[in-house]
């Protein structure tokens, strides 16, 4: 009986911590999570591919350094190598929570963004715990999409800001030249 209760409390602790981490990340890193959410909405397949590639490469290098029998500094470097993929998965998970929250809000009686965000995070977490379908289908797909979109959210900010600045320059109208008399200069 104690083993069952231990497992139940571990699952409850996972649900609470995962949900709260998604909500916290959404509130504390709004720009990064918004970029990740936009990637999920506009290019979900690309987010999945980038996440799969980023995760496989990162795990390969990290596990090769963390193996048992390696020197402690090398193991520490392995965990440091793994940190960007883990951070990307958190930001991507928060993006999924925001995506679900945007779809939950219109169905709520009152327009309350925080309960909708908590509901989105809770739905994302609980869906991954669903036996068979959640473990085998939902969790891997959403995890790789989270890592891919989270990587764009965390590390794609400079390029996105440059593209946005270029679009502003290109779309700005030319100054009005109505008060100037244009003449040819003959020299």
PyMOL commands that set and color helices and strands:
alter all, ss='L'
color gray80, all
select helices_A, chain A and resi 2-28+30-42+44-66+72-105+113-128+133-155+157-171
alter helices_A, ss='H'
color red, helices_A
deselect
rebuild
show_as cartoon
